[in-house]
Amino acid sequence: MTQVEIGRGKSGRRAYALDEIGIVPSRRTRHPEEVSIAWQIDAYRFDLPLVVAPMDSVVSPAMAMQIGSLGGLAVLDLEGLWTRYEDPEPLLAEVAELGDEAATRRLQEIYAEPIKEDLIGARIEEIRSAGVTTAARLSPQKTVRYYKAVLDAGADIFVIRGTTVSAEHVSGQAEPLNLKQFIYELDIPVIVGGCATYTAALHLMRTGAAGVLVGFGGGSGHTTAAVLGVAVPVATAVADVAAARRDYLDESGGRYVHVIADGGMTRSGDIAKALALGSDAVMVGSPFARSAEAPGRGYHWGSEAHHPDLPRGARVRVGTIGTIEQILHGPSTTADGSMNLMGALRRTMATSGYSDLKEFQRVEVVVTPSASTR
């Protein structure tokens, strides 16, 4: 890969955002109804290549059940309000009423309430009772402490998600999570991330993870780039991690690890491009924070927004545009790619002539640095 000289003492790769990528139609087209967008990870098959991000403004137990019934997978944040409070609804209503200046401090106060193990089990069992696939998230720092409660409650998929997760965390303060040993001892598939480079992804794949999250999550409310200076454009990150998946497939003798783009996708076109670049599925939050059923009541925030020492996210107003079903399957009442996300994906695949997601990963793309798509 060509290096760009930043100055005499430093050079770096040119990386691309999703806005700079375009999907090229092929000579063959299909009818959208003849396109399959189904996705399967381990033993779990979904009608949609969609994972809804573990954020309190987006996923409640009720929301997880509804997303599951519509063909997707929603991940409940086990370090969020639903495991800290018996009834978080009054607090969610309060957060929606806060002024911008008071929001971060109040979020820190609300999330200072300890996590309760009995609520972890209760929330997972509540989602399982609806007969949908149950996924739950913990951070690497909390995984060892609470994972048994997750397993005992019968979660189907375990998500270990942080801003950046590595297979070689070094700490003199506490014993770090040994991902390889931990995943080996579990009987359920584990999705882990985020990561943004070929090398980091390859190391995570070698731990035995079923899926790897690509990106730093957070999306609309994320300020990691401003606070930490950490940023890798999603298009390049996905393509790099897809290359790691290909090489690990050869290295392991055929073990396929799913690549899940995480964050930075707010429109249907973003989702299509992430899949075209090599993702097997996408993890999104803000499009569903805009649904009428969302717990955030028109506001969106992630776990980074209430960090007790260094918040790296903001509570942002995203508004409400329609129901979950409209946002997923239409009909759309806007022309900006914010609704009927899956219908748009089908049409993109049909226009480029591909019948399923694995085939679609071979679609031709172009770089359009001067394009303004928003």
VOSE-438261 format. One record per residue (C-alpha): residue in three letters; x, y, z. Coordinates in Angstrom, 1 decimal, padded with zeros to 4 digits, m for minus. Example, Ala and Ser with C-alpha at 12.3 -4.5 7.8 and 13.67 -1.06 7.14 Angstrom:
2
<type = ALA | px = 012.3 | py = m004.5 | pz = 007.8>
<type = SER | px = 013.7 | py = m001.1 | pz = 007.1>
% end
This chain:
374
<type = MET | px = 000.0 | py = 000.0 | pz = 000.0>
<type = THR | px = 001.4 | py = 003.4 | pz = m001.0>
<type = GLN | px = 002.5 | py = 005.6 | pz = 001.9>
<type = VAL | px = 001.8 | py = 009.3 | pz = 001.8>
<type = GLU | px = 004.5 | py = 011.6 | pz = 003.3>
<type = ILE | px = 003.1 | py = 013.7 | pz = 006.0>
<type = GLY | px = 006.4 | py = 015.3 | pz = 006.7>
<type = ARG | px = 010.1 | py = 014.3 | pz = 006.7>
<type = GLY | px = 009.7 | py = 012.2 | pz = 009.8>
<type = LYS | px = 006.3 | py = 010.6 | pz = 009.3>
<type = SER | px = 004.3 | py = 008.9 | pz = 006.5>
<type = GLY | px = 000.9 | py = 007.2 | pz = 006.6>
<type = ARG | px = m001.6 | py = 005.3 | pz = 004.4>
<type = ARG | px = m004.4 | py = 007.1 | pz = 002.6>
<type = ALA | px = m007.6 | py = 005.7 | pz = 004.1>
<type = TYR | px = m011.1 | py = 006.0 | pz = 002.8>
<type = ALA | px = m014.5 | py = 006.8 | pz = 004.4>
<type = LEU | px = m017.7 | py = 005.2 | pz = 003.2>
<type = ASP | px = m018.7 | py = 008.6 | pz = 001.6>
<type = GLU | px = m015.7 | py = 008.2 | pz = m000.8>
<type = ILE | px = m016.8 | py = 004.8 | pz = m002.1>
<type = GLY | px = m019.3 | py = 004.0 | pz = m004.9>
<type = ILE | px = m020.8 | py = 000.7 | pz = m005.9>
<type = VAL | px = m020.6 | py = m000.1 | pz = m009.6>
<type = PRO | px = m023.6 | py = m001.7 | pz = m011.3>
<type = SER | px = m022.9 | py = m004.7 | pz = m013.4>
<type = ARG | px = m024.1 | py = m005.9 | pz = m016.8>
<type = ARG | px = m026.7 | py = m008.1 | pz = m015.1>
<type = THR | px = m029.6 | py = m007.0 | pz = m013.0>
<type = ARG | px = m032.2 | py = m008.8 | pz = m010.9>
<type = HIS | px = m035.6 | py = m008.3 | pz = m009.4>
<type = PRO | px = m035.2 | py = m007.1 | pz = m005.8>
<type = GLU | px = m037.5 | py = m009.9 | pz = m004.5>
<type = GLU | px = m035.2 | py = m012.5 | pz = m005.9>
<type = VAL | px = m032.3 | py = m011.3 | pz = m003.7>
<type = SER | px = m031.5 | py = m013.0 | pz = m000.4>
<type = ILE | px = m030.1 | py = m010.8 | pz = 002.4>
<type = ALA | px = m030.1 | py = m013.6 | pz = 005.0>
<type = TRP | px = m027.1 | py = m014.0 | pz = 007.3>
<type = GLN | px = m026.0 | py = m016.8 | pz = 009.5>
<type = ILE | px = m023.4 | py = m016.8 | pz = 012.3>
<type = ASP | px = m022.7 | py = m020.2 | pz = 014.0>
<type = ALA | px = m026.1 | py = m021.9 | pz = 014.4>
<type = TYR | px = m028.1 | py = m018.7 | pz = 014.2>
<type = ARG | px = m029.7 | py = m017.6 | pz = 011.0>
<type = PHE | px = m031.2 | py = m014.2 | pz = 010.5>
<type = ASP | px = m033.4 | py = m012.8 | pz = 007.7>
<type = LEU | px = m031.4 | py = m009.6 | pz = 007.8>
<type = PRO | px = m027.6 | py = m008.8 | pz = 008.0>
<type = LEU | px = m028.3 | py = m006.5 | pz = 010.9>
<type = VAL | px = m027.1 | py = m006.2 | pz = 014.4>
<type = VAL | px = m028.6 | py = m003.4 | pz = 016.5>
<type = ALA | px = m025.9 | py = m001.8 | pz = 018.7>
<type = PRO | px = m025.9 | py = m002.2 | pz = 022.5>
<type = MET | px = m026.9 | py = 001.3 | pz = 023.4>
<type = ASP | px = m029.5 | py = 002.3 | pz = 026.0>
<type = SER | px = m031.0 | py = 004.9 | pz = 023.6>
<type = VAL | px = m031.7 | py = 002.1 | pz = 021.1>
<type = VAL | px = m032.0 | py = m001.4 | pz = 022.7>
<type = SER | px = m034.4 | py = m002.2 | pz = 025.6>
<type = PRO | px = m035.7 | py = m005.8 | pz = 026.2>
<type = ALA | px = m038.8 | py = m004.8 | pz = 024.3>
<type = MET | px = m036.9 | py = m003.4 | pz = 021.4>
<type = ALA | px = m034.7 | py = m006.5 | pz = 021.3>
<type = MET | px = m037.8 | py = m008.7 | pz = 021.0>
<type = GLN | px = m039.2 | py = m006.5 | pz = 018.2>
<type = ILE | px = m036.0 | py = m006.4 | pz = 016.2>
<type = GLY | px = m035.8 | py = m010.2 | pz = 016.6>
<type = SER | px = m039.3 | py = m010.7 | pz = 015.3>
<type = LEU | px = m038.5 | py = m008.6 | pz = 012.3>
<type = GLY | px = m035.5 | py = m010.7 | pz = 011.3>
<type = GLY | px = m032.5 | py = m008.9 | pz = 012.9>
<type = LEU | px = m030.5 | py = m009.2 | pz = 016.1>
<type = ALA | px = m030.4 | py = m006.6 | pz = 018.8>
<type = VAL | px = m027.7 | py = m006.7 | pz = 021.5>
<type = LEU | px = m028.6 | py = m005.6 | pz = 025.0>
<type = ASP | px = m026.0 | py = m003.6 | pz = 026.9>
<type = LEU | px = m025.5 | py = m005.4 | pz = 030.3>
<type = GLU | px = m023.7 | py = m002.4 | pz = 031.7>
<type = GLY | px = m026.5 | py = 000.0 | pz = 030.9>
<type = LEU | px = m029.6 | py = 001.2 | pz = 032.7>
<type = TRP | px = m031.5 | py = m002.0 | pz = 032.3>
<type = THR | px = m029.2 | py = m003.9 | pz = 034.6>
<type = ARG | px = m028.7 | py = m001.0 | pz = 037.1>
<type = TYR | px = m032.3 | py = m000.1 | pz = 037.7>
<type = GLU | px = m035.4 | py = m002.2 | pz = 038.1>
<type = ASP | px = m037.4 | py = 000.4 | pz = 036.1>
<type = PRO | px = m035.2 | py = 002.8 | pz = 034.1>
<type = GLU | px = m038.1 | py = 004.3 | pz = 032.2>
<type = PRO | px = m038.2 | py = 007.5 | pz = 034.4>
<type = LEU | px = m034.5 | py = 008.0 | pz = 034.0>
<type = LEU | px = m034.7 | py = 007.6 | pz = 030.2>
<type = ALA | px = m037.5 | py = 010.2 | pz = 030.2>
<type = GLU | px = m035.3 | py = 012.5 | pz = 032.3>
<type = VAL | px = m032.3 | py = 012.1 | pz = 029.9>
<type = ALA | px = m034.5 | py = 013.2 | pz = 027.0>
<type = GLU | px = m035.5 | py = 016.4 | pz = 028.9>
<type = LEU | px = m031.9 | py = 017.5 | pz = 029.9>
<type = GLY | px = m030.3 | py = 020.5 | pz = 028.4>
<type = ASP | px = m027.1 | py = 019.9 | pz = 026.4>
<type = GLU | px = m024.8 | py = 021.5 | pz = 029.0>
<type = ALA | px = m026.1 | py = 019.3 | pz = 031.8>
<type = ALA | px = m026.4 | py = 016.0 | pz = 029.9>
<type = THR | px = m022.9 | py = 014.5 | pz = 030.3>
<type = ARG | px = m022.7 | py = 015.2 | pz = 034.0>
<type = ARG | px = m026.2 | py = 013.8 | pz = 034.7>
<type = LEU | px = m025.4 | py = 010.7 | pz = 032.6>
<type = GLN | px = m022.3 | py = 010.1 | pz = 034.7>
<type = GLU | px = m024.4 | py = 010.3 | pz = 037.9>
<type = ILE | px = m027.1 | py = 008.0 | pz = 036.6>
<type = TYR | px = m024.7 | py = 005.4 | pz = 035.4>
<type = ALA | px = m022.8 | py = 005.4 | pz = 038.7>
<type = GLU | px = m025.5 | py = 003.1 | pz = 040.1>
<type = PRO | px = m023.9 | py = m000.4 | pz = 040.5>
<type = ILE | px = m024.8 | py = m003.3 | pz = 038.1>
<type = LYS | px = m027.0 | py = m005.9 | pz = 039.6>
<type = GLU | px = m026.4 | py = m009.5 | pz = 038.7>
<type = ASP | px = m030.0 | py = m010.6 | pz = 039.2>
<type = LEU | px = m031.1 | py = m008.0 | pz = 036.7>
<type = ILE | px = m028.6 | py = m009.4 | pz = 034.1>
<type = GLY | px = m030.4 | py = m012.7 | pz = 034.3>
<type = ALA | px = m033.9 | py = m011.2 | pz = 034.4>
<type = ARG | px = m033.3 | py = m009.1 | pz = 031.3>
<type = ILE | px = m031.9 | py = m012.0 | pz = 029.2>
<type = GLU | px = m034.7 | py = m014.3 | pz = 030.3>
<type = GLU | px = m037.2 | py = m011.6 | pz = 029.4>
<type = ILE | px = m035.9 | py = m011.4 | pz = 025.8>
<type = ARG | px = m035.6 | py = m015.2 | pz = 025.5>
<type = SER | px = m039.2 | py = m015.6 | pz = 026.5>
<type = ALA | px = m040.2 | py = m014.0 | pz = 023.1>
<type = GLY | px = m038.5 | py = m016.9 | pz = 021.3>
<type = VAL | px = m035.9 | py = m014.7 | pz = 019.5>
<type = THR | px = m032.1 | py = m015.1 | pz = 019.5>
<type = THR | px = m030.7 | py = m013.4 | pz = 022.6>
<type = ALA | px = m027.5 | py = m011.4 | pz = 022.4>
<type = ALA | px = m025.8 | py = m009.5 | pz = 025.3>
<type = ARG | px = m022.8 | py = m007.2 | pz = 025.6>
<type = LEU | px = m020.2 | py = m006.7 | pz = 028.2>
<type = SER | px = m017.0 | py = m004.6 | pz = 028.0>
<type = PRO | px = m013.6 | py = m006.4 | pz = 028.4>
<type = GLN | px = m013.2 | py = m004.9 | pz = 031.8>
<type = LYS | px = m016.5 | py = m006.4 | pz = 033.1>
<type = THR | px = m016.5 | py = m009.7 | pz = 031.3>
<type = VAL | px = m014.8 | py = m011.9 | pz = 033.8>
<type = ARG | px = m017.0 | py = m010.5 | pz = 036.6>
<type = TYR | px = m020.4 | py = m011.0 | pz = 035.0>
<type = TYR | px = m020.1 | py = m013.6 | pz = 032.2>
<type = LYS | px = m021.4 | py = m016.5 | pz = 034.4>
<type = ALA | px = m024.6 | py = m014.6 | pz = 034.9>
<type = VAL | px = m024.9 | py = m014.2 | pz = 031.1>
<type = LEU | px = m024.4 | py = m017.9 | pz = 030.6>
<type = ASP | px = m026.7 | py = m019.0 | pz = 033.4>
<type = ALA | px = m029.5 | py = m016.9 | pz = 031.9>
<type = GLY | px = m029.2 | py = m018.7 | pz = 028.6>
<type = ALA | px = m027.9 | py = m016.0 | pz = 026.2>
<type = ASP | px = m027.3 | py = m017.3 | pz = 022.7>
<type = ILE | px = m024.6 | py = m014.9 | pz = 021.6>
<type = PHE | px = m022.1 | py = m013.1 | pz = 023.8>
<type = VAL | px = m020.7 | py = m009.8 | pz = 022.6>
<type = ILE | px = m017.4 | py = m008.3 | pz = 024.1>
<type = ARG | px = m017.4 | py = m004.8 | pz = 022.8>
<type = GLY | px = m015.2 | py = m001.8 | pz = 023.7>
<type = THR | px = m013.9 | py = 001.2 | pz = 021.8>
<type = THR | px = m010.8 | py = m000.8 | pz = 021.0>
<type = VAL | px = m010.3 | py = m004.5 | pz = 021.9>
<type = SER | px = m007.0 | py = m006.3 | pz = 021.4>
<type = ALA | px = m005.9 | py = m009.8 | pz = 021.9>
<type = GLU | px = m002.8 | py = m008.6 | pz = 023.7>
<type = HIS | px = m003.9 | py = m006.1 | pz = 026.3>
<type = VAL | px = m001.0 | py = m005.2 | pz = 028.7>
<type = SER | px = m001.7 | py = m004.0 | pz = 032.2>
<type = GLY | px = 000.2 | py = m003.7 | pz = 035.4>
<type = GLN | px = m002.9 | py = m002.7 | pz = 037.3>
<type = ALA | px = m005.0 | py = m005.9 | pz = 036.9>
<type = GLU | px = m004.9 | py = m009.3 | pz = 035.2>
<type = PRO | px = m006.1 | py = m008.7 | pz = 031.7>
<type = LEU | px = m008.8 | py = m010.8 | pz = 030.0>
<type = ASN | px = m007.2 | py = m013.7 | pz = 028.2>
<type = LEU | px = m009.5 | py = m013.7 | pz = 025.2>
<type = LYS | px = m008.3 | py = m017.0 | pz = 023.7>
<type = GLN | px = m008.7 | py = m019.0 | pz = 026.9>
<type = PHE | px = m012.0 | py = m017.3 | pz = 027.8>
<type = ILE | px = m013.6 | py = m018.0 | pz = 024.4>
<type = TYR | px = m012.3 | py = m021.5 | pz = 024.3>
<type = GLU | px = m014.0 | py = m022.3 | pz = 027.5>
<type = LEU | px = m017.4 | py = m021.0 | pz = 026.4>
<type = ASP | px = m020.1 | py = m023.0 | pz = 024.7>
<type = ILE | px = m021.7 | py = m020.0 | pz = 022.9>
<type = PRO | px = m020.4 | py = m017.9 | pz = 020.0>
<type = VAL | px = m018.5 | py = m014.8 | pz = 020.9>
<type = ILE | px = m018.4 | py = m011.6 | pz = 018.8>
<type = VAL | px = m015.5 | py = m009.3 | pz = 019.8>
<type = GLY | px = m014.3 | py = m005.8 | pz = 018.9>
<type = GLY | px = m013.8 | py = m003.1 | pz = 017.9>
<type = CYS | px = m010.7 | py = m003.2 | pz = 015.8>
<type = ALA | px = m009.6 | py = m001.4 | pz = 012.7>
<type = THR | px = m006.5 | py = m003.0 | pz = 011.3>
<type = TYR | px = m005.5 | py = m006.2 | pz = 009.5>
<type = THR | px = m003.1 | py = m007.2 | pz = 012.3>
<type = ALA | px = m005.4 | py = m006.5 | pz = 015.2>
<type = ALA | px = m008.3 | py = m008.4 | pz = 013.5>
<type = LEU | px = m006.1 | py = m011.4 | pz = 012.7>
<type = HIS | px = m005.1 | py = m011.7 | pz = 016.3>
<type = LEU | px = m008.8 | py = m011.5 | pz = 017.4>
<type = MET | px = m009.7 | py = m014.2 | pz = 014.9>
<type = ARG | px = m007.1 | py = m016.4 | pz = 016.4>
<type = THR | px = m008.8 | py = m016.2 | pz = 019.8>
<type = GLY | px = m011.6 | py = m018.3 | pz = 018.4>
<type = ALA | px = m014.2 | py = m015.5 | pz = 018.1>
<type = ALA | px = m017.1 | py = m016.2 | pz = 015.8>
<type = GLY | px = m017.3 | py = m012.6 | pz = 014.7>
<type = VAL | px = m015.1 | py = m009.4 | pz = 014.8>
<type = LEU | px = m016.5 | py = m005.9 | pz = 015.1>
<type = VAL | px = m014.8 | py = m003.4 | pz = 012.8>
<type = GLY | px = m014.7 | py = 000.2 | pz = 013.8>
<type = PHE | px = m015.0 | py = 002.0 | pz = 017.1>
<type = GLY | px = m018.8 | py = 002.0 | pz = 017.3>
<type = GLY | px = m020.6 | py = 005.0 | pz = 018.8>
<type = GLY | px = m021.5 | py = 006.5 | pz = 015.4>
<type = SER | px = m023.4 | py = 009.8 | pz = 015.6>
<type = GLY | px = m022.6 | py = 010.5 | pz = 019.3>
<type = HIS | px = m018.9 | py = 009.4 | pz = 019.2>
<type = THR | px = m016.2 | py = 011.9 | pz = 020.0>
<type = THR | px = m013.2 | py = 009.5 | pz = 020.2>
<type = ALA | px = m011.5 | py = 011.2 | pz = 017.3>
<type = ALA | px = m011.7 | py = 014.5 | pz = 019.1>
<type = VAL | px = m010.8 | py = 013.3 | pz = 022.6>
<type = LEU | px = m008.2 | py = 010.6 | pz = 021.8>
<type = GLY | px = m007.2 | py = 011.4 | pz = 018.2>
<type = VAL | px = m008.0 | py = 007.8 | pz = 017.3>
<type = ALA | px = m009.7 | py = 007.4 | pz = 014.0>
<type = VAL | px = m009.7 | py = 005.0 | pz = 011.0>
<type = PRO | px = m012.2 | py = 005.6 | pz = 008.2>
<type = VAL | px = m014.7 | py = 002.7 | pz = 008.0>
<type = ALA | px = m014.2 | py = 001.8 | pz = 004.4>
<type = THR | px = m010.5 | py = 001.1 | pz = 004.7>
<type = ALA | px = m011.0 | py = m000.6 | pz = 008.0>
<type = VAL | px = m013.6 | py = m003.0 | pz = 006.7>
<type = ALA | px = m011.5 | py = m003.9 | pz = 003.6>
<type = ASP | px = m008.4 | py = m004.5 | pz = 005.7>
<type = VAL | px = m010.3 | py = m006.8 | pz = 008.2>
<type = ALA | px = m011.9 | py = m008.7 | pz = 005.3>
<type = ALA | px = m008.4 | py = m009.4 | pz = 004.0>
<type = ALA | px = m007.5 | py = m010.7 | pz = 007.5>
<type = ARG | px = m010.6 | py = m013.0 | pz = 007.3>
<type = ARG | px = m009.5 | py = m014.4 | pz = 004.0>
<type = ASP | px = m005.9 | py = m015.1 | pz = 005.2>
<type = TYR | px = m007.2 | py = m016.6 | pz = 008.5>
<type = LEU | px = m009.5 | py = m018.9 | pz = 006.5>
<type = ASP | px = m006.4 | py = m020.3 | pz = 004.8>
<type = GLU | px = m004.3 | py = m020.3 | pz = 008.0>
<type = SER | px = m006.9 | py = m022.1 | pz = 010.0>
<type = GLY | px = m007.8 | py = m024.7 | pz = 007.4>
<type = GLY | px = m011.3 | py = m023.3 | pz = 006.7>
<type = ARG | px = m012.5 | py = m021.6 | pz = 009.8>
<type = TYR | px = m014.7 | py = m018.6 | pz = 008.8>
<type = VAL | px = m014.9 | py = m015.6 | pz = 011.1>
<type = HIS | px = m017.6 | py = m013.1 | pz = 010.4>
<type = VAL | px = m016.8 | py = m009.4 | pz = 009.8>
<type = ILE | px = m019.3 | py = m006.9 | pz = 011.2>
<type = ALA | px = m018.9 | py = m003.2 | pz = 010.4>
<type = ASP | px = m019.7 | py = m001.2 | pz = 013.5>
<type = GLY | px = m020.6 | py = 002.4 | pz = 013.6>
<type = GLY | px = m020.6 | py = 005.3 | pz = 011.2>
<type = MET | px = m023.5 | py = 004.0 | pz = 009.1>
<type = THR | px = m026.6 | py = 006.2 | pz = 009.2>
<type = ARG | px = m028.1 | py = 005.7 | pz = 005.7>
<type = SER | px = m029.0 | py = 002.7 | pz = 003.6>
<type = GLY | px = m026.2 | py = 003.5 | pz = 001.2>
<type = ASP | px = m023.7 | py = 003.3 | pz = 004.0>
<type = ILE | px = m024.9 | py = m000.2 | pz = 004.9>
<type = ALA | px = m024.7 | py = m001.4 | pz = 001.3>
<type = LYS | px = m021.2 | py = m000.1 | pz = 000.9>
<type = ALA | px = m020.0 | py = m001.7 | pz = 004.1>
<type = LEU | px = m021.3 | py = m005.1 | pz = 002.9>
<type = ALA | px = m019.8 | py = m004.5 | pz = m000.6>
<type = LEU | px = m016.4 | py = m003.9 | pz = 001.0>
<type = GLY | px = m016.4 | py = m007.3 | pz = 002.8>
<type = SER | px = m018.7 | py = m007.1 | pz = 005.8>
<type = ASP | px = m020.9 | py = m010.1 | pz = 006.5>
<type = ALA | px = m023.3 | py = m007.9 | pz = 008.6>
<type = VAL | px = m023.5 | py = m004.4 | pz = 010.0>
<type = MET | px = m023.9 | py = m003.1 | pz = 013.6>
<type = VAL | px = m025.9 | py = 000.1 | pz = 013.6>
<type = GLY | px = m027.5 | py = 002.3 | pz = 016.3>
<type = SER | px = m028.5 | py = 005.8 | pz = 015.3>
<type = PRO | px = m031.0 | py = 004.8 | pz = 012.5>
<type = PHE | px = m033.0 | py = 002.9 | pz = 015.1>
<type = ALA | px = m032.6 | py = 005.7 | pz = 017.7>
<type = ARG | px = m034.9 | py = 007.6 | pz = 015.4>
<type = SER | px = m037.7 | py = 005.1 | pz = 015.7>
<type = ALA | px = m040.9 | py = 005.8 | pz = 017.6>
<type = GLU | px = m040.2 | py = 002.8 | pz = 019.8>
<type = ALA | px = m036.7 | py = 003.7 | pz = 020.8>
<type = PRO | px = m036.0 | py = 004.1 | pz = 024.5>
<type = GLY | px = m034.0 | py = 007.3 | pz = 023.9>
<type = ARG | px = m037.2 | py = 009.2 | pz = 022.9>
<type = GLY | px = m035.4 | py = 010.9 | pz = 020.0>
<type = TYR | px = m032.0 | py = 011.2 | pz = 021.6>
<type = HIS | px = m029.0 | py = 008.9 | pz = 021.1>
<type = TRP | px = m025.9 | py = 008.1 | pz = 023.2>
<type = GLY | px = m023.5 | py = 005.3 | pz = 023.8>
<type = SER | px = m021.6 | py = 003.9 | pz = 026.7>
<type = GLU | px = m018.7 | py = 006.3 | pz = 025.9>
<type = ALA | px = m020.9 | py = 009.2 | pz = 026.8>
<type = HIS | px = m021.0 | py = 008.5 | pz = 030.5>
<type = HIS | px = m017.4 | py = 007.4 | pz = 031.2>
<type = PRO | px = m016.7 | py = 008.5 | pz = 034.7>
<type = ASP | px = m013.2 | py = 010.0 | pz = 033.9>
<type = LEU | px = m013.0 | py = 010.7 | pz = 030.2>
<type = PRO | px = m016.3 | py = 010.8 | pz = 028.3>
<type = ARG | px = m015.8 | py = 010.2 | pz = 024.6>
<type = GLY | px = m019.4 | py = 010.6 | pz = 023.4>
<type = ALA | px = m022.3 | py = 013.0 | pz = 023.5>
<type = ARG | px = m026.0 | py = 012.7 | pz = 023.8>
<type = VAL | px = m027.3 | py = 013.9 | pz = 020.5>
<type = ARG | px = m030.8 | py = 014.7 | pz = 019.3>
<type = VAL | px = m031.7 | py = 012.5 | pz = 016.3>
<type = GLY | px = m035.4 | py = 013.0 | pz = 016.3>
<type = THR | px = m038.1 | py = 010.5 | pz = 015.4>
<type = ILE | px = m039.0 | py = 009.6 | pz = 011.8>
<type = GLY | px = m041.1 | py = 006.5 | pz = 011.9>
<type = THR | px = m041.7 | py = 003.0 | pz = 013.4>
<type = ILE | px = m039.0 | py = 000.3 | pz = 013.6>
<type = GLU | px = m040.8 | py = m001.6 | pz = 010.8>
<type = GLN | px = m040.8 | py = 001.5 | pz = 008.5>
<type = ILE | px = m037.1 | py = 002.1 | pz = 009.1>
<type = LEU | px = m036.3 | py = m001.5 | pz = 008.4>
<type = HIS | px = m038.8 | py = m002.5 | pz = 005.7>
<type = GLY | px = m040.6 | py = 000.7 | pz = 004.7>
<type = PRO | px = m042.6 | py = 002.2 | pz = 003.2>
<type = SER | px = m040.3 | py = 005.2 | pz = 003.3>
<type = THR | px = m041.6 | py = 008.7 | pz = 003.5>
<type = THR | px = m038.2 | py = 010.4 | pz = 002.9>
<type = ALA | px = m035.6 | py = 010.3 | pz = 000.1>
<type = ASP | px = m032.5 | py = 010.5 | pz = 002.2>
<type = GLY | px = m031.8 | py = 006.8 | pz = 002.9>
<type = SER | px = m033.0 | py = 006.8 | pz = 006.5>
<type = MET | px = m035.9 | py = 004.5 | pz = 006.0>
<type = ASN | px = m036.6 | py = 001.1 | pz = 004.4>
<type = LEU | px = m032.9 | py = 000.2 | pz = 005.0>
<type = MET | px = m033.3 | py = m003.4 | pz = 004.0>
<type = GLY | px = m035.4 | py = m002.7 | pz = 000.9>
<type = ALA | px = m032.7 | py = m000.3 | pz = m000.3>
<type = LEU | px = m030.1 | py = m003.0 | pz = 000.3>
<type = ARG | px = m032.1 | py = m005.5 | pz = m001.8>
<type = ARG | px = m032.4 | py = m002.9 | pz = m004.6>
<type = THR | px = m028.6 | py = m002.2 | pz = m004.5>
<type = MET | px = m027.8 | py = m005.9 | pz = m004.8>
<type = ALA | px = m030.4 | py = m006.3 | pz = m007.6>
<type = THR | px = m029.0 | py = m003.4 | pz = m009.5>
<type = SER | px = m025.5 | py = m004.8 | pz = m009.3>
<type = GLY | px = m026.7 | py = m008.3 | pz = m010.3>
<type = TYR | px = m025.9 | py = m010.3 | pz = m007.1>
<type = SER | px = m028.3 | py = m012.7 | pz = m005.5>
<type = ASP | px = m026.8 | py = m013.1 | pz = m002.0>
<type = LEU | px = m024.5 | py = m011.3 | pz = 000.4>
<type = LYS | px = m021.4 | py = m013.5 | pz = m000.2>
<type = GLU | px = m021.6 | py = m012.9 | pz = m003.9>
<type = PHE | px = m022.2 | py = m009.2 | pz = m003.3>
<type = GLN | px = m018.8 | py = m008.9 | pz = m001.5>
<type = ARG | px = m017.3 | py = m009.4 | pz = m005.0>
<type = VAL | px = m019.0 | py = m006.3 | pz = m006.5>
<type = GLU | px = m016.8 | py = m003.7 | pz = m008.2>
<type = VAL | px = m016.4 | py = m000.4 | pz = m006.2>
<type = VAL | px = m014.8 | py = 002.9 | pz = m007.1>
<type = VAL | px = m013.1 | py = 005.6 | pz = m005.1>
<type = THR | px = m014.9 | py = 009.0 | pz = m005.5>
<type = PRO | px = m013.0 | py = 011.4 | pz = m003.2>
<type = SER | px = m014.8 | py = 014.5 | pz = m004.4>
<type = ALA | px = m018.3 | py = 013.0 | pz = m004.0>
<type = SER | px = m020.7 | py = 014.7 | pz = m001.7>
<type = THR | px = m023.4 | py = 012.1 | pz = m000.8>
<type = ARG | px = m025.0 | py = 013.6 | pz = 002.2>
% end
